[in-house]
Amino acid sequence: MKRKQLRFGKGFRVAINDRRAQAAEMVIAPGQAEGDPQNRHLGADQWLYVVSGSGSAFINGKRYVLKRGTLMLIEHGEKHQIRNSGRTLLRTLNFYVPPAYNEDGDELPAAKR
């Protein structure tokens, strides 16, 4: 069993993981974005849940509205960018299956998954 109290500080932080899945906090300031439109995870699906704030997800060039309570599945290989279009911090909880990042938040090479 693993347990972690989430803080939702600024930026991206891996919260907890095992060999099969990973959870990470992502906090984006107003007007900022995480990733570029060509960002993709070749070996992991990303489940994104909006805890608070609002923004947009750009998936394969299409825009989707994000607001508190939104749950989104970004499948492996899909190009995506998450942008805060609101006035407050955009706080999201993200699950990667299998893990996509190391403890420092650097993306894992596909062979390490």
DAKA-V576687 format. One line per field, one symbol per residue. phi: phi as a letter, one per 40 degrees, with the letter a starting at -180 (. if undefined). A space follows every 10 residues. Layout:
phi=???
This chain:
phi=.baaccbfcc gbaccaabcb aabacbbbcd gbbbgbdcca bcbbcbcbbc cagaabbbbf gbcbcbadgc bbbbcdgcca abbcbcbbcc bbbbbbbcdb bcccgccccd ccc
